[in-house]
Amino acid sequence: MMQQVLAAIPQIDWTLVLVYARVQACILILPALGERMLPARLRVALALAVTPLLGDLVPARTIPDGPLPILIDIASQMAIGFMTGAFLRLLALALDVATTAIAATASLSQIMGIQNETSPHPVGNLIQLAALAVLMALGLPVMIIELLADSLRIWPPGAFPDADYVLSNGARIVADSFWLAMMLAAPFTVGGFLFQALSGVINRVMPSLPVIFIGAPISILLALVALAILAPLLISIWADRVLGFMLPVTP
């Protein structure tokens, strides 16, 4: 069977096949390029277009003998590509966590909106789509190519990251992502806490005043105004962190 395949494709470049496997697995999970709203054919076309640009970074390799070594070669490259994209995706998820905290704190999560795979509330949808557009305009494709090039330099085909590297750096990126999310949502969480505390004081001083009916519309209005003012700044901070991401250096 293998001899028939090799006879049918005599000029196959196994190095490019391995590079394509890594690039394709990485693109499937990347922010912006890996969203489900993009057709699968487009992601395949992107991987095919990027593969020749990175082929010169990998030493030439010959196709292994037998189906099992071939599957192991391809699976290992897909695993490394998935890990590379997952690191960046974990950092990019900070915006989703931040918008969820903002919507819950400011009572904006109950506003009618369209739910998609990004966020179940319109605040997250609006900011997420704007952030992805900003990322693409600021050069996300170039940054992704550089990230894949670094991945191929650090782990060429045949080299693998150890488990300690993946676990330790994965945990660190998750912590950095959560810290970034809390920093982005801090103006709204702190402001919401102060507003609720002030409403409690007013309710204690004037029990007959229906604070809930007066304070709820005011809090939503203030949250919308703050969101309109601070959204560009929050997206800018998030985009700088995502575009500045680099693979952790191996110890």
C-alpha positions in Angstrom: 0.0 0.0 0.0 2.7 2.4 0.9 4.7 1.7 -2.2 1.5 2.4 -4.3 1.1 5.8 -2.5 4.8 6.7 -3.1 4.5 5.6 -6.7 1.4 7.8 -7.2 3.1 10.9 -5.6 6.8 10.4 -6.5 7.8 14.1 -5.9 6.2 14.5 -2.4 8.2 16.8 -0.1 7.9 15.3 3.3 9.3 18.4 5.0 6.5 20.5 3.7 4.0 17.9 4.7 5.2 18.1 8.3 5.3 21.9 8.3 1.7 22.0 6.9 0.6 19.6 9.7 2.0 21.9 12.3 0.7 25.1 10.7 -2.8 23.7 10.1 -3.1 22.5 13.7 -2.0 25.8 15.0 -4.4 27.8 12.8 -7.4 25.7 14.0 -7.1 27.1 17.6 -5.7 30.6 17.0 -7.7 33.7 17.9 -9.4 35.4 14.9 -8.2 32.8 12.3 -9.5 29.9 14.3 -13.0 31.2 14.9 -15.8 28.9 13.8 -17.4 31.7 11.8 -14.6 31.3 9.2 -15.1 28.5 6.7 -12.9 25.4 7.0 -11.8 25.8 3.4 -10.4 29.3 4.2 -8.3 27.9 7.1 -7.0 25.1 4.9 -6.1 27.7 2.2 -4.3 29.9 4.8 -2.2 26.9 6.0 -1.3 26.0 2.4 -0.3 29.6 1.7 1.9 29.9 4.9 3.6 26.5 4.6 6.0 27.4 1.7 7.1 30.5 3.7 8.3 28.3 6.6 9.6 25.3 4.7 13.2 26.7 4.5 13.4 26.8 8.3 13.3 23.0 8.6 16.0 20.6 7.7 15.1 18.3 4.8 13.5 15.0 5.9 12.6 11.9 4.0 9.3 10.1 4.3 9.5 7.2 6.8 9.0 3.6 5.8 5.7 2.2 6.9 2.4 3.8 7.9 3.0 3.9 11.6 6.1 6.1 11.5 4.3 8.4 9.1 1.3 8.7 11.5 3.7 9.4 14.4 5.5 12.1 12.4 2.3 13.9 11.5 0.7 13.5 14.9 3.7 14.9 16.7 3.8 18.0 14.4 0.0 18.5 14.9 0.5 18.3 18.7 3.2 20.9 18.7 1.2 23.2 16.5 -1.9 22.8 18.7 0.2 23.6 21.7 1.6 26.7 20.1 -1.8 28.0 19.2 -3.3 27.0 22.5 -0.7 29.2 24.4 -1.8 32.2 22.4 -5.5 31.3 22.7 -5.3 31.1 26.4 -3.9 34.6 26.6 -6.5 35.9 24.2 -9.3 34.4 26.3 -8.6 37.2 28.9 -10.9 39.5 26.9 -13.8 37.0 27.0 -13.4 36.6 30.8 -13.1 40.4 31.2 -16.3 41.1 29.2 -18.2 38.5 31.1 -17.2 40.1 34.4 -18.1 43.5 33.0 -21.5 42.4 31.8 -22.3 40.6 35.1 -21.1 43.5 37.3 -22.8 46.2 35.3 -26.1 44.2 34.9 -25.6 44.2 31.1 -25.6 40.5 30.6 -29.4 40.4 30.6 -29.7 42.7 27.6 -31.2 40.9 24.5 -28.5 39.9 22.1 -27.3 37.2 19.7 -25.3 34.4 21.3 -22.4 32.8 19.5 -19.3 30.7 20.4 -17.5 33.8 21.7 -19.8 35.2 24.4 -23.4 34.6 25.5 -24.1 38.3 25.9 -24.0 41.3 23.5 -21.3 43.2 25.4 -18.8 40.4 24.8 -19.9 40.0 21.2 -19.4 43.7 20.5 -16.0 44.0 22.2 -14.7 40.6 20.9 -15.5 41.4 17.3 -14.0 44.9 17.6 -10.9 43.4 19.2 -10.4 40.8 16.5 -10.8 43.5 13.9 -8.1 45.5 15.7 -5.8 42.5 15.9 -6.0 41.9 12.2 -5.4 45.5 11.4 -2.4 45.7 13.6 -0.7 42.7 12.0 -1.9 39.5 13.6 -1.1 37.4 10.5 2.6 38.6 10.5 2.8 37.9 14.2 1.4 34.4 13.7 4.0 33.6 11.0 6.7 34.7 13.3 5.3 32.6 16.1 5.2 29.5 13.9 8.8 30.3 12.7 9.9 30.4 16.3 8.1 27.1 16.9 10.0 25.5 14.0 13.3 26.8 15.2 12.8 25.6 18.8 11.3 22.3 17.9 12.2 21.2 14.4 10.6 17.9 13.2 12.0 15.2 15.4 12.3 17.4 18.6 9.6 17.6 21.2 8.9 19.8 24.2 9.0 18.0 27.5 5.9 17.7 29.7 7.4 20.0 32.4 7.7 22.8 29.8 4.1 22.4 28.6 2.6 22.2 32.1 4.6 25.0 33.8 4.3 27.5 30.9 0.6 26.6 30.4 -0.1 27.3 34.0 1.8 30.5 33.9 0.0 31.7 30.7 -3.4 30.9 32.3 -2.4 33.0 35.4 -1.3 35.8 33.2 -4.5 35.7 31.2 -6.6 35.7 34.4 -4.6 38.7 35.7 -5.1 40.6 32.4 -8.8 39.9 32.5 -9.2 41.2 36.0 -7.2 44.3 35.1 -9.4 45.0 32.1 -12.6 44.5 34.2 -11.3 46.4 37.3 -12.8 49.8 36.5 -16.3 48.2 36.2 -16.0 45.8 39.1 -14.7 48.5 41.4 -17.2 51.1 40.1 -20.0 48.6 40.5 -19.0 47.8 44.1 -18.8 51.5 45.0 -22.2 52.1 43.4 -23.8 49.2 45.3 -22.2 50.3 48.5 -23.5 53.9 48.0 -27.0 52.5 47.2 -26.9 50.5 50.4 -26.0 53.6 52.5 -28.8 55.6 50.8 -31.3 52.8 51.4 -30.2 52.6 55.1 -30.6 56.3 55.5 -33.9 56.6 53.7 -35.7 53.2 53.9 -38.8 54.5 52.3 -37.0 55.5 49.1 -37.2 52.8 46.4 -33.5 52.8 45.7 -33.6 49.7 43.5 -36.0 51.3 41.0 -33.9 54.4 40.9 -30.4 52.9 41.2 -30.7 50.1 38.6 -31.4 52.3 35.6 -28.7 54.7 36.7 -26.1 51.9 37.1 -26.9 50.5 33.7 -26.6 54.0 32.1 -23.3 54.7 33.8 -22.0 51.3 32.8 -22.9 52.0 29.1 -21.2 55.4 29.2 -18.1 53.9 30.9 -18.0 51.1 28.3 -18.2 53.6 25.4 -15.3 55.6 26.9 -13.1 52.8 28.1 -13.6 50.2 25.4 -10.9 51.5 23.0 -8.4 51.6 25.9 -9.3 48.1 27.0 -9.0 46.7 23.5 -5.7 48.5 23.0 -4.2 47.0 26.2 -5.4 43.5 25.3 -4.2 43.8 21.7 -0.7 44.9 22.8 -0.4 41.9 25.1 -1.6 39.4 22.4 0.6 40.8 19.7 3.6 40.9 22.0 3.2 37.2 22.9 6.3 35.0 22.3 6.9 31.4 23.0 8.4 30.8 26.4 12.1 30.2 26.2 13.1 26.6 27.0 15.2 26.4 30.3 
